[in-house]
Every structure is written in structure tokens, then in C-alpha cells.
């Protein structure tokens, strides 16, 4: 008989219909006019009179600190359902529509931070201090977060905490090839570890202070840490949150232990504080009790009612076990006259003893006898507790079962179960969770699974690429909503269990009902995937001009001598003059001179090429520790038009993909000059961290992604990604990178010029069981296997022709480039 085909299920995601967020700027609409960098900063202060308090180098001088108030630019709008719809066997009729299908009208969209939009979750690239300050100052989110999870680096080693490539997790401290080349990560390392434990403690305290501002009065914060610094972190949290708001130090198992001279270390710690302990939201969680030999229940009740000791049970009796049993005291250590009496059983009197009493009344004792719940010993009576009275126990501060035997996607990936327990204990569906150390996105993944809203950020673009892939390809059980018409905020329908106790039996009253918050009821007729989220980034500040440097050099605390700006730019100019810029096929741009450019605000240097007919070149250096962004490009280009150069050269350690696109698209006939972008070697930032330089090349030209558009016979279109220009440090050449280094590419088949809204997403580097494979397997009845297999390649599925398409490529280092093509 032929096997029945598996019925198709609707593929859905949770929508937080009653929640909104501010309309922060889509990067395609950002210009110096629409989102001017006004240099605004917020000052945060500490109470210097706290006693007692931990002391470290620099703390006394750091009684206050400033954080720039920046916008968070939206680069991508990810709607997994839209992507999945492209590979489904059958199209939805009247199914869920995307939150991003109806963007704000242009006039409102340009009025940044003034209008509300439907809630979507948020994955943000940038320093957590800047992100949190932006949420507070630009979006008014003080008191809006229910839980903060913070997993800072554990120790003071560099490579052990940061992953340089998407597919390389065996990171070792001290190895040059494992040193991150991401400017934000290098800054994170210097901010965190430059003064060892002293700068580490400053890093932690500043971020905890802003996290406290974001928390609601009923909110909780969890800091994950190892035994190396747990004592210091506890002291800092006492200072920031108040010792009276400490709730628990949770020990959770992470491994079976590593070889050690002394005791093996098998656990890490979670330090839990409430914003206000008296108001902290809390749900009691339970885990199943252990029964049988070596458990608390040392006896068994057989199917004939006989109770036998497990240490003496026969093999024949083992097959007849009905439940497990333990004898508990019927005598209370306290005294009450109403429950102190002689009680006769089988002609013998029993008394609880002097200054003691029974745990129930005389009527209660009789009821226990009737129900065969009393064990009669020679000199005392005991209550017979049964394993099915309540087969659960409250979790404590020691979590033994949190170790995961899975392959990690990220070098410092946290176990799901530890974060899951924190979230279930302290939040409800639709509550907002913030993780300021995203890593591989475990907190966002767990929040998505349990119907919570989430915001997460990280300085590492490698981490964010991994998190984005993990979230897009996840699928979850669909939990039943308490009131479906009210959405996720109405909560879930949970499994409940009776809690039978001595008291409920003796008093003949209904047992209490306990809610199992980790066991919501499932709707097996629906499939669920990750909901809509945006990918955002903190914009970079522009590198200072010579005039800015002179102006800022007047104040001791804010002098450029302290920040190293002039020193760095001088080094970069000297290096550029010495090495020139490597171009494709062995070509070079060499300079006869490079000088500072006085009177310019956004351009840092002027130069002349070394050739028969020298060209005038103006040079813009990107920020030291962030991508060169679109406003820097726009300001520099407009300023350069006054000087009429032949070439405007942008040099940066990393380019914001929107800025890179604009540089690529502006031809000399439109721009009035040749625009070029040069990648700067990260060795220029890390000379003191490396044993030796990886290459003698310090600047090399980078080009657009190599993309080919195919028009099919039926008028449909397909896009093929062939690679992008890639610098090979082994041979010092600029090579067309081919397809081998593409970690992810995204295709927006109808680009609106605001931000990328991909309809197709590809993971060419995904191995077996990675990328879309697991999702395809779990949604086998709904997904066209041939179509989704294409999502592991470099050739798109056919799509209808539109005015513009956009292709974004992300390489294995997390570096992004964007190309917009008019059709």
C-alpha cells in the first residue's frame, strides 16, 4: 500500500502586533543632511562615595564618561518567510504578509526617529556602549527591557575570545593568523584589555550602568563569567545595581572538565541581579526528579501495593514496580498545641515527642491512615510520599544538566539551556530581551524560540554573519497562544500538573496546580520559523581633519595626543608614500609626495602620483576602528569638488557596504573625478599584537562584486555571483576572489533604495547539515528540495524583472560589499 504523503503545514512566525519601534534611518536614505552628525554626547556619572567599593587603576579618574549619541542605520530587512516562499512547493493563499511589505511613505521615512513602525527584532553591528546609548537617547527605551544577558570575555587573552573567520573555530591565543582583522574587534580588544584587568573592569562597569538604565523595574540582568573574575564582577554589580538587588550566583555545567594539576573546572557562573529585587518578575521552573537506585526515593511500590526496599529488590519484583516511594517525617520540629496529641494505631499510642507536633490534625491523621499513606514503624509514624504525587522539583542555583554535546558555530558559543532558563524564569512572551554580546546569536535564537522580542549587538561582523545565518535557517515548534486574537503578548497555554502534598491529602483539599513554563502546548498543525528582523549598524565618525585636530588639542582630557589621531594619520601617510597602492595584475599607484591638507574638514591629505603626467590625488582616511560610512563619503566628495582633483582616494580598514556602493557607482563623468577605494592592511592597527607582519602591502584597491545578470527566454531574470576582488597576502596580488570565500550572499529582486530586503539568501560555504539543509529537512513536506538546494550555490532562482536589483556579498571575514544593478 502506497505511503500517504505528509500533509503540508502553514509556515508562520510570531508577530508582536501590539508592539512598536521608532523609525531609525534606512542606510540608503542617510545623507549628511537627513542624518547629520551633530557630535552629541551623553554624560554618565558614578557616585564616588560608595562604600565599600572595588578599586583599580584609572577608576578614580573615571567618575564620569561620555558616549556619542549616534543613529542606528538599518542595512537589511530580513523576513525569513519571504525567503522561504521562494522555495515552497505551493504558494500561500491569504497567509501572513511581511511586516516590510508596506514601508513608511518616503516623507515619513526621512523623518528619522519621529514615527512608529511595527515591531521587528534587531541584530546590530557596533560597540554595545554606543548601541545602548542610542536606544536610550534616540529611542527613549529606558525601562523597556525585561532581561539583559551579558557574556563578556572571560579572561585577558585576545585570540581566545574572538573568531577571525566564519568557518574557523579552532582559535588559539597568540597566533598571528587567528588575530582578527576587524577594526571594531581590535578596538574592543584594546578597550577591554589594554591595561589588563584594570581596563576590563572599566569596560564592564560602563556597560552595566547603561544596561541598568534600559531595564524595567521588574527586569533582571545575568552576567556569564568564569571563576577567573567572578569575584570582581560580583563586586562591580554590587556597586551598579546595589548589593540589596543581588538574587543568585548560579553555577552551570559547561564541560566534563579539562586536564588540570588540581581540581578540574567543569562549570561557569551566572550572576543574577534585579533592577529592583522587590519587583523582579520570577517564574519558578522545575525539573523532573530522579527515581530508582541512588535517588531520594529509596523504595518501590509494586503493583500489588507492597512496598519494598530498592536495595533488596529482586529481578522479578523490578518488573512489577508501579511507582517509587520514600518515607518522610510526620513530626514537625516546631510546636503547636492543636497538633500535639497521642494517636493510636493498632492498639499502640504514638506521640510526636516533647516540644514537637504532628504535621497535621487528628482528622488529617485518620485520613492518611484510610488512604494508606502512613508507614507504621516501631516507635514512630512516617508519611508515605509517592513519586507521582509531584514528579518534579524546583530548580536550584546549581544547574547540572546544561552541558551540550553539539558542534559549536562560534568559538565562545553559550549553551542554549543556560540562557533558556534565565529567559523563562524572568520574562513572558513578547517581553524584550537584550544581549549586548551577540556571539553566534544564542540569546536571540532562544528569545525567538520562546516568543520574546530581542535586540542583540556585537562588534564582530563574523559573529553577526553566523548569527544571521543561524536565525534565518531556524525552525521552531508553534506554541499555542492563550488568546490568539491578542497575539503573543497574551502568553502561551502551558502544561500544568497537580502538586499533591501531605497537607492537601490530610485536609482533603484539591492540590495546588504548578505551571511548567518550559512546556507550552504545541500546535502540531503549524510550522514556525524566525520572525522579521532588521540588521543595523552603528555609523562611524569621520576621521578628524588637521583643523579639527588643532581645535581639539586645546583641552587636556580630550587632546589628540591622548587619542593618537595625529600619530596614526601621520603613520598612514608615511606608509602610503612608502608602499603606494597595489592594484590588479601587479599594477601600482605610487606617489611622489603626500602632505596634509589644511583648510579641509573631511579630507586628510593631498598627494601627487609618480608618473610622467602626475595626477592630483586627495586622500580620505576612514575611522580607525569602524567602517567608512556613507556620510563620510558624501561629505568628502562634496568637499573635494572645491579642490578639483583627478582622483579622490578613500582608504579604510573596512567600508560600509552602502558607502562602497556609492564610490563604485559614481563614474568620473558624474563625480567630476575618479573615485577609488583602498583597503588598509589591519597590520597597521596591530603591529604591537603580532609577532610579524603578514605582508609588506599596506594598501590595495578593491572593486565591485563580480555579478552577472541573465535574462531568460520567458522574460524572467537570474543573477550569478562570480566573486569579488580579494587581496591575497601570500603572493601580494589582487585576485578575483571567485566563489570560494563567499560565506553568504543576499539578493533583493526589487530594490527600493532604502535598505536591502532580500527575497533570496544563499550560503555557498555551508557544509552538510548546515545552511538551509536542516530547515529543508524539517519542512520537507512544504519545501521544494531542488529549489532550496540552489540556496547553497551562486546562481539565483528565476525572478520577475524589476527596475533595480541589489546584491550583497559577505565573505568569510564578515566583510560586506553591495552592488545595485538597474534592469
C-alpha positions in Angstrom: 0.0 0.0 0.0 1.4 3.4 -1.0 2.5 5.6 1.8 0.3 8.7 2.3 2.1 11.9 1.6 2.8 14.1 4.7 0.2 16.9 4.8 1.6 20.4 4.2 1.5 22.8 7.2 1.3 26.6 7.0 4.7 28.1 7.7 4.3 31.0 10.1 6.1 33.2 12.6 5.1 35.1 15.6 4.1 38.8 15.1 4.1 41.2 18.0 1.1 43.1 16.8 0.8 45.4 19.9 4.4 46.4 20.0 6.1 49.2 18.0 9.6 50.7 17.5 11.0 54.0 16.3 11.8 54.5 12.6 15.5 54.6 12.7 17.3 55.6 9.4 17.4 53.1 6.4 21.0 53.5 5.3 20.0 54.3 1.7 18.3 57.4 2.9 21.1 58.6 5.0 23.0 61.7 3.9 24.8 64.4 5.9 21.6 66.5 5.6 19.0 63.8 6.6 21.0 62.4 9.4 23.7 65.0 10.4 26.4 64.0 12.8 26.0 66.8 15.4 28.7 65.5 17.7 26.1 65.0 20.5 27.3 63.1 23.6 25.6 61.8 26.7 27.5 62.0 30.0 27.1 59.3 32.6 28.3 59.6 36.2 29.2 57.4 39.1 28.7 58.0 42.8 32.3 58.4 44.1 31.2 58.0 47.7 30.0 54.4 47.5 31.4 52.3 50.4 32.8 49.7 50.2 33.9 49.6 46.6 36.5 47.8 44.4 39.5 49.9 43.4 41.6 49.6 40.2 43.9 51.8 38.2 42.0 54.6 36.5 38.8 54.2 38.4 39.1 57.4 40.4 39.7 59.4 37.2 36.7 57.7 35.5 34.0 59.1 37.7 32.1 60.1 34.6 32.3 59.2 30.9 30.8 60.4 27.6 29.2 58.3 25.0 28.5 59.7 21.5 24.8 59.7 20.6 24.6 58.1 17.1 21.8 56.8 14.9 21.5 53.1 14.2 21.3 52.7 10.4 19.1 49.9 9.0 21.1 47.9 6.4 18.9 44.9 5.9 15.3 43.9 6.5 15.2 40.1 6.9 11.9 38.3 6.6 12.6 34.6 6.6 9.0 33.8 5.4 9.5 35.9 2.3 12.7 33.9 1.5 11.1 30.5 2.2 8.1 31.5 0.0 10.5 31.4 -3.0 11.2 27.7 -2.5 7.9 26.4 -1.3 6.0 23.7 -3.3 2.8 25.7 -3.1 2.2 29.4 -2.6 0.2 30.7 0.4 -3.3 31.9 -0.2 -4.1 34.6 2.3 -1.2 33.7 4.6 0.9 36.1 6.8 2.3 39.1 4.9 5.7 40.6 5.6 6.0 43.5 8.1 8.3 45.0 5.5 5.9 44.9 2.5 4.4 48.3 3.4 7.2 50.7 4.4 6.5 54.2 5.7 5.8 56.8 3.0 9.0 58.5 1.9 8.3 61.8 3.7 7.8 60.0 7.0 10.7 57.6 6.3 13.0 60.6 6.0 11.8 62.0 9.3 14.0 59.7 11.4 13.1 58.8 14.9 9.8 60.7 14.7 7.3 57.9 13.7 6.4 54.4 15.0 6.7 51.2 13.0 5.6 47.7 13.6 8.0 45.9 15.9 10.8 43.8 14.3 13.7 42.3 16.2 17.2 43.8 15.8 20.7 42.5 15.0 23.1 45.4 15.4 26.8 45.7 14.4 28.6 48.1 16.8 30.0 48.8 20.2 27.4 47.9 22.9 28.0 51.2 24.7 27.1 53.2 21.5 24.1 50.9 20.8 22.7 51.1 24.3 23.2 54.9 24.5 21.4 55.2 21.1 18.5 53.1 22.4 18.2 55.4 25.5 18.7 58.8 23.9 17.3 58.4 20.3 14.5 55.9 21.0 13.6 56.6 24.7 13.9 52.9 25.7 14.8 53.5 29.3 12.8 51.0 31.4 11.7 49.0 28.4 13.9 45.9 28.6 12.9 42.9 30.7 16.1 40.9 30.6 19.7 41.7 29.8 22.2 38.9 29.1 25.9 39.9 29.1 28.6 37.3 28.3 31.8 39.4 28.4 35.2 37.9 27.5 36.3 35.7 30.5 40.0 36.4 30.7 42.6 38.8 29.4 43.6 37.0 26.2 42.9 38.2 22.8 42.5 35.3 20.3 40.7 33.1 22.7 37.7 35.3 22.7 37.4 36.5 19.0 36.9 34.5 15.9 38.5 35.8 12.7 36.7 33.7 10.1 33.2 32.4 9.7 34.4 28.8 9.2 37.3 28.8 11.6 36.6 27.9 15.3 39.9 26.5 16.5 41.2 29.8 17.6 44.4 30.0 19.6 45.7 32.9 21.6 48.9 34.3 20.4 48.7 33.0 16.8 49.0 35.8 14.2 46.7 34.0 11.8 44.0 33.9 14.5 44.2 37.6 15.2 41.0 39.4 14.0 41.4 41.9 11.2 38.1 43.6 12.0 38.8 47.2 13.2 35.9 47.1 15.6 37.2 43.9 17.2 40.7 45.4 17.5 39.2 48.4 19.3 37.2 46.1 21.5 40.4 44.3 22.5 42.2 47.5 23.2 39.3 49.0 25.2 38.9 45.8 27.2 42.4 44.5 27.8 44.9 47.3 27.1 45.5 47.8 30.8 44.7 44.1 31.7 42.2 43.7 34.5 42.0 47.4 35.1 40.6 48.3 31.7 38.5 45.1 31.8 36.7 46.3 34.9 36.1 49.7 33.5 34.7 48.1 30.3 32.3 46.0 32.4 31.1 48.8 34.7 30.3 51.3 32.0 28.2 48.8 30.1 26.4 47.5 33.2 25.4 51.1 34.1 23.7 51.6 30.7 22.1 48.2 30.9 20.6 49.2 34.3 19.1 52.3 32.6 17.4 50.1 30.0 15.9 47.6 32.4 12.3 47.8 33.6 11.8 47.9 37.4 10.8 44.2 37.2 13.8 43.4 35.0 16.8 41.1 35.5 20.4 41.1 34.3 22.5 38.0 34.0 26.3 38.2 33.6 28.0 35.0 32.4 31.6 34.7 33.7 34.2 32.1 34.7 35.9 31.6 38.0 38.8 33.8 36.9 36.9 37.1 37.5 33.6 36.1 39.1 34.5 37.8 42.4 35.4 41.1 40.7 32.2 41.1 38.6 30.1 40.5 41.7 31.7 43.5 43.4 31.1 45.7 40.4 27.5 44.7 40.1 27.0 45.5 43.8 28.2 49.0 43.0 26.0 49.4 39.9 22.8 47.6 41.0 23.1 47.7 44.8 24.0 44.7 46.9 20.4 44.6 48.1 19.4 43.6 44.5 21.6 40.6 44.2 19.4 37.5 43.6 21.6 34.5 43.0 25.0 33.1 41.9 24.1 30.3 39.5 26.6 27.5 38.7 26.0 25.8 35.4 27.9 22.9 33.9 29.7 23.5 30.6 32.0 20.6 30.2 33.3 17.4 31.7 36.5 19.2 32.7 39.9 19.8 31.3 43.2 18.3 32.4 44.4 20.2 35.4 47.1 20.0 38.1 44.4 20.4 40.7 40.6 20.1 40.5 39.0 20.0 37.1 36.8 23.0 36.2 33.5 21.9 34.8 31.3 25.0 35.3 30.8 28.7 34.7 28.7 31.2 36.6 25.7 33.4 36.0 25.5 36.4 38.3 21.8 37.5 38.6 20.7 40.9 39.8 17.3 42.5 39.7 16.8 46.2 38.8 14.6 46.2 42.0 14.6 42.9 43.8 11.3 43.5 45.4 9.6 43.9 42.0 11.6 41.3 40.0 9.5 39.1 37.7 10.0 35.5 38.5 8.6 32.2 37.3 9.5 29.0 39.2 11.0 26.4 36.9 11.0 22.7 37.6 13.0 19.7 36.5 12.0 16.0 36.7 13.0 14.1 39.8 15.3 11.2 39.6 13.8 7.9 40.7 15.3 4.5 41.5 18.6 3.4 42.9 20.8 6.2 44.2 17.8 8.6 44.2 15.9 10.2 47.1 13.2 7.6 46.5 14.7 4.5 48.0 11.7 2.2 47.9 9.2 1.0 45.3 5.5 0.2 45.4 4.7 -2.9 43.5 1.5 -3.4 41.5 0.1 -5.4 44.4 0.5 -2.5 46.8 3.5 -4.0 48.6 6.4 -1.6 49.4 9.9 -3.0 49.1 13.4 -1.5 49.7 15.2 -0.9 46.4 18.5 -2.2 47.9 16.8 -5.6 48.4 14.5 -5.8 45.4 14.6 -8.9 43.3 14.8 -9.1 39.5 11.2 -10.4 39.4 10.0 -7.5 41.6 11.6 -4.9 39.3 9.2 -5.7 36.5 6.3 -5.1 38.9 7.2 -1.6 40.0 4.2 0.7 39.9 5.8 3.8 41.4 8.6 4.9 43.7 8.2 5.7 47.4 10.1 7.5 50.2 9.2 7.7 53.9 9.1 11.3 55.2 8.8 12.5 58.8 5.2 13.1 60.1 6.7 15.1 63.0 7.4 18.8 62.8 10.3 20.4 64.6 8.1 23.2 65.7 5.4 23.0 68.5 1.7 23.6 68.2 -0.8 22.6 70.9 -3.5 21.9 68.3 -1.4 19.2 66.6 0.3 17.7 69.7 -1.7 14.6 70.8 -1.5 10.9 71.2 -2.5 8.9 68.2 -3.5 5.3 68.4 -2.8 2.8 65.6 -3.3 -1.0 66.0 -3.7 -0.6 69.8 -0.4 1.3 70.2 -0.1 5.0 71.1 2.3 7.3 69.2 3.3 10.8 70.4 5.4 13.3 68.4 7.7 14.0 71.4 8.3 16.9 73.8 8.2 20.3 72.2 7.2 18.8 68.9 4.0 18.2 67.0 2.4 16.3 64.1 2.3 17.9 60.7 -1.5 17.6 60.6 -4.6 17.4 62.8 -6.2 14.3 64.3 -8.7 14.2 61.4 -5.9 14.6 59.0 -4.0 11.7 60.5 -7.2 9.5 60.2 -7.5 10.4 56.5 -3.8 9.5 55.9 -4.4 6.1 57.6 -7.5 5.5 55.4 -5.5 6.2 52.2 -2.6 4.0 53.4 -0.3 7.0 53.5 1.3 6.3 56.9 4.1 3.9 57.5 4.0 2.4 61.0 7.4 1.8 62.5 8.2 0.5 65.9 8.5 3.9 67.6 7.3 6.5 65.0 5.0 7.2 62.1 6.1 8.4 58.7 4.3 9.8 55.7 4.5 7.7 52.5 5.4 10.1 49.7 4.9 8.7 46.2 6.8 9.6 43.0 3.6 10.6 41.2 2.5 13.0 43.9 4.6 15.6 42.1 7.3 14.1 39.9 9.1 17.5 39.7 11.4 19.5 41.9 12.3 23.2 41.9 15.5 24.1 40.1 18.2 25.4 42.4 21.2 27.7 41.8 23.2 24.6 40.7 22.4 23.5 37.1 23.9 20.1 36.3 22.3 19.4 33.0 23.3 22.4 30.9 26.2 20.8 29.1 25.7 20.4 25.3 27.4 17.9 23.2 27.0 19.8 19.9 29.3 21.3 17.4 29.8 25.0 18.2 29.3 27.5 15.4 31.3 30.2 17.3 34.4 29.9 19.4 32.7 31.2 22.6 29.2 29.9 22.0 27.0 29.6 25.1 24.8 26.5 25.8 21.2 27.0 24.9 19.8 25.6 28.1 21.5 28.1 30.4 20.1 31.1 28.6 16.8 29.4 28.2 16.4 29.0 31.9 17.3 32.7 32.6 14.7 33.8 30.0 11.9 31.5 31.2 12.5 32.5 34.8 12.3 36.2 34.3 10.3 37.1 31.2 6.9 36.4 29.5 6.1 36.0 25.8 6.5 39.4 23.9 8.8 40.8 26.7 12.0 42.4 25.3 15.4 40.7 25.8 18.7 42.5 25.2 22.1 40.7 24.6 25.0 43.1 24.3 27.4 40.3 23.4 25.7 38.5 20.5 28.4 36.0 19.6 26.6 33.3 17.5 23.2 34.6 18.4 22.2 32.1 21.1 20.2 34.6 23.1 18.4 35.8 20.0 17.7 32.2 19.0 16.3 31.3 22.4 14.2 34.5 22.6 12.8 33.8 19.1 12.0 30.2 20.1 10.1 31.3 23.2 8.2 34.2 21.6 10.2 37.0 23.2 11.3 40.2 21.3 15.0 40.7 21.1 17.8 43.1 20.4 21.4 41.9 20.2 24.7 43.5 19.1 28.3 42.7 18.6 31.4 44.4 17.4 32.4 41.3 15.3 30.9 41.1 11.8 32.0 37.4 11.7 29.8 36.8 14.8 26.8 38.7 13.2 27.1 36.8 10.0 27.0 33.5 11.9 24.1 34.7 14.0 22.2 35.9 10.9 22.6 32.5 9.2 21.6 30.7 12.4 18.4 32.7 12.8 17.3 32.6 9.2 17.6 28.9 9.0 16.0 28.0 12.3 12.6 26.5 12.8 10.6 26.0 16.0 7.5 24.4 17.5 4.4 26.6 17.2 3.2 27.1 20.8 -0.5 27.7 21.4 -1.4 31.3 22.3 -3.5 31.9 25.3 -5.7 34.3 23.4 -4.9 34.1 19.7 -6.7 37.3 18.7 -4.4 39.3 21.2 -1.2 37.8 19.8 2.0 36.7 21.5 1.6 39.1 24.4 -1.4 37.1 25.7 1.1 34.4 26.6 1.2 30.6 25.9 -1.1 27.8 27.0 1.2 25.8 29.4 1.2 22.3 30.7 0.1 22.3 34.3 0.5 19.5 36.9 -1.1 18.9 40.3 1.2 19.3 43.3 -0.1 16.7 45.8 1.3 17.2 49.3 0.8 15.8 52.8 -1.4 18.8 53.6 -3.7 18.5 50.5 -4.2 14.8 51.3 -4.8 15.2 55.0 -7.1 18.2 54.6 -9.0 16.5 51.7 -8.5 19.7 49.5 -7.7 20.0 45.8 -3.9 20.0 45.3 -2.2 23.2 44.1 -1.5 23.4 40.3 2.0 24.2 39.1 2.7 25.7 35.7 5.5 24.2 33.7 6.8 27.3 31.9 9.2 25.3 29.8 6.4 23.1 28.4 3.9 25.2 26.5 1.4 23.2 24.5 2.2 22.8 20.8 0.1 23.3 17.7 1.3 20.4 15.6 -0.6 21.6 12.5 1.7 24.6 12.0 5.4 25.1 11.3 7.2 28.1 12.7 10.3 30.0 11.5 12.1 33.1 12.7 10.1 36.3 12.5 11.1 39.6 10.9 14.3 41.3 12.0 16.5 44.2 10.8 20.3 44.2 10.5 21.6 47.5 11.7 25.0 49.2 12.3 26.5 52.0 14.3 27.8 54.5 11.8 31.5 55.6 12.1 32.6 59.0 13.0 34.8 60.7 10.3 38.5 60.9 10.8 39.5 64.3 12.1 40.9 67.0 9.8 44.0 68.9 10.6 41.9 71.9 11.7 39.8 69.7 14.0 42.9 68.3 15.5 44.3 71.8 16.3 40.9 72.8 17.8 40.6 69.7 19.9 44.2 69.8 21.1 43.4 72.7 23.4 41.8 70.6 26.2 43.9 68.2 28.3 41.2 65.4 28.7 40.2 65.4 25.0 43.5 66.1 23.4 44.5 64.3 20.2 47.8 63.4 21.9 45.7 61.1 24.1 43.6 59.6 21.3 46.6 59.1 19.0 44.7 60.5 16.0 47.6 62.7 14.6 50.1 59.9 15.3 48.0 57.4 13.4 47.3 59.6 10.4 51.0 60.6 10.1 51.9 56.9 10.2 49.4 56.1 7.5 50.6 59.0 5.2 54.2 57.8 5.6 53.2 54.2 4.8 51.1 55.2 1.8 54.1 57.2 0.4 56.4 54.3 1.0 54.3 51.4 -0.3 51.8 53.0 -2.7 48.6 51.3 -3.5 48.6 47.8 -5.1 46.2 47.4 -8.0 45.1 44.4 -10.0 47.6 42.3 -12.1 50.6 43.7 -10.3 49.8 47.3 -11.1 50.7 50.0 -8.6 49.7 53.6 -7.8 52.9 55.3 -6.5 53.2 58.8 -5.0 56.0 61.4 -5.3 54.7 63.3 -2.3 51.9 63.1 0.3 51.1 66.1 2.5 48.5 67.2 5.0 45.6 69.3 3.5 45.0 72.4 5.6 41.5 74.1 5.4 39.7 70.8 4.6 37.3 69.3 7.1 36.7 65.8 5.6 39.9 65.2 3.6 43.0 64.4 5.4 45.8 64.6 2.8 46.8 65.6 -0.7 49.2 63.8 -3.0 50.7 63.6 -6.4 51.2 60.4 -8.4 54.7 59.4 -9.6 54.3 59.3 -13.4 55.1 61.4 -16.5 51.9 63.3 -16.2 51.3 63.5 -12.4 47.7 63.3 -11.1 46.4 65.3 -8.2 45.1 63.0 -5.5 43.1 63.8 -2.4 43.0 61.2 0.3 40.3 60.4 2.9 41.2 58.1 5.8 38.3 56.2 7.3 37.8 55.8 11.1 40.4 53.8 12.9 38.0 51.4 14.4 34.9 51.4 12.3 33.9 51.1 8.6 34.0 54.2 6.5 30.3 55.1 6.1 28.1 56.9 3.7 28.1 60.3 5.3 31.9 60.4 5.3 31.9 59.6 1.6 29.2 62.2 0.8 30.9 65.0 2.8 34.4 64.2 1.4 33.2 64.1 -2.2 31.3 67.4 -1.9 34.4 69.0 -0.3 36.7 67.5 -2.9 34.8 69.2 -5.8 36.2 72.5 -4.5 39.8 71.3 -5.0 39.1 69.7 -8.4 41.4 66.6 -8.0 42.0 63.9 -10.6 41.5 61.2 -8.0 39.7 61.0 -4.7 41.1 58.0 -2.8 39.2 56.6 0.1 41.4 54.5 2.4 39.8 52.4 5.2 40.2 49.2 7.2 36.6 48.5 6.3 33.9 50.0 4.2 30.3 50.3 5.0 28.6 48.5 2.1 26.4 51.5 1.2 29.5 53.8 1.1 31.4 51.3 -1.1 28.4 51.0 -3.5 28.3 54.8 -3.9 32.0 55.0 -4.5 31.7 52.3 -7.2 28.7 53.7 -8.9 29.8 57.3 -9.2 31.7 57.4 -12.6 34.2 60.2 -13.3 31.7 61.9 -15.7 29.2 62.2 -12.8 31.6 62.7 -9.9 34.0 65.1 -11.7 36.9 62.9 -10.6 38.0 59.3 -10.4 36.8 57.7 -7.1 38.8 54.8 -5.8 38.7 52.8 -2.6 41.7 51.2 -1.0 41.7 48.5 1.7 44.1 49.2 4.5 46.0 46.3 6.0 45.0 45.5 9.5 48.6 45.1 10.4 48.7 48.9 10.6 46.5 48.6 13.7 48.0 45.5 15.2 51.8 45.9 14.9 52.1 45.6 18.6 49.9 42.5 18.8 51.6 40.5 16.1 54.9 38.7 16.1 55.5 39.7 12.5 53.6 41.5 9.7 51.6 39.3 7.3 52.7 41.3 4.2 54.6 44.3 3.0 51.5 45.5 1.3 49.6 48.1 3.3 47.0 49.5 0.8 45.3 47.8 -2.1 42.4 48.7 -4.4 39.2 46.8 -4.1 36.5 46.7 -6.7 32.8 45.8 -7.1 31.4 42.4 -6.7 31.6 40.4 -9.9 27.9 39.8 -10.8 26.3 38.7 -14.0 22.6 39.1 -14.8 21.0 36.5 -17.2 17.7 37.2 -18.9 15.7 34.0 -19.6 13.6 33.2 -22.6 10.4 33.8 -20.7 11.5 37.2 -19.6 12.4 36.1 -16.1 15.8 37.1 -14.7 18.6 35.2 -12.8 21.7 36.5 -11.1 25.0 34.8 -10.9 27.7 35.8 -8.4 31.2 35.2 -9.7 33.2 36.7 -6.8 34.9 39.9 -5.9 38.3 41.4 -5.8 40.3 39.9 -3.0 43.8 40.6 -1.7 45.9 37.5 -1.3 48.6 38.2 1.4 50.6 35.1 0.4 51.5 36.4 -3.0 50.7 40.1 -2.6 48.3 40.1 -5.5 44.8 41.4 -6.1 42.8 38.5 -7.3 39.3 37.9 -8.4 38.1 36.0 -5.3 36.0 33.6 -7.2 33.3 31.9 -5.2 35.4 30.1 -2.5 35.4 32.9 0.0 31.7 33.8 -0.1 30.0 33.0 3.2 26.7 34.5 2.3 25.0 36.5 -0.4 21.7 38.2 -0.5 19.5 39.1 -3.5 16.9 41.9 -3.4 14.9 41.4 -6.5 13.1 44.7 -6.3 15.5 47.1 -4.5 13.8 50.3 -3.2 17.0 52.2 -2.5 16.3 52.4 1.3 17.8 49.1 2.7 18.2 45.6 1.4 15.0 43.4 1.6 16.3 40.1 0.3 14.0 37.7 -1.3 16.7 35.0 -1.8 19.6 34.3 0.5 22.5 31.9 -0.2 25.2 30.1 1.9 27.8 28.8 -0.6 30.2 27.7 2.2 27.6 25.7 4.1 28.6 22.1 4.7 26.4 19.0 5.0 23.7 19.7 7.6 24.4 23.4 7.6 22.8 26.4 6.0 19.3 25.7 4.8 19.7 21.9 5.0 18.3 21.4 8.4 15.3 23.7 7.7 14.7 21.9 4.4 14.7 18.5 6.2 12.3 19.7 8.9 9.9 21.3 6.4 10.3 18.6 3.8 6.6 18.4 3.0 6.4 22.2 2.3 9.8 22.9 0.6 10.8 22.1 -2.9 14.2 20.3 -2.4 15.6 21.3 -5.8 14.8 25.0 -5.3 16.3 25.2 -1.8 19.4 23.3 -2.9 20.1 26.3 -5.1 20.4 28.4 -1.9 23.7 26.7 -1.3 25.1 28.0 -4.6 26.0 31.1 -6.5 23.2 31.2 -9.1 19.8 32.6 -8.1 16.4 31.3 -8.8 14.4 33.0 -11.6 12.6 36.1 -10.6 10.4 38.7 -12.3 12.1 41.8 -13.8 12.1 45.0 -11.7 13.6 48.4 -12.1 16.6 47.7 -9.8 18.1 44.7 -8.0 20.7 44.7 -5.2 23.2 42.0 -4.5 25.1 41.9 -1.2 28.1 39.6 -0.7 29.6 38.8 2.7 32.9 37.0 2.7 34.3 34.6 5.4 35.8 37.6 7.3 32.4 39.3 7.6 33.4 42.0 5.1 30.4 43.1 3.0 30.0 44.7 -0.4 26.9 45.8 -2.2 26.1 46.2 -5.8 22.9 47.8 -7.2 22.0 47.0 -10.9 19.4 48.8 -12.9 17.4 46.5 -15.2 
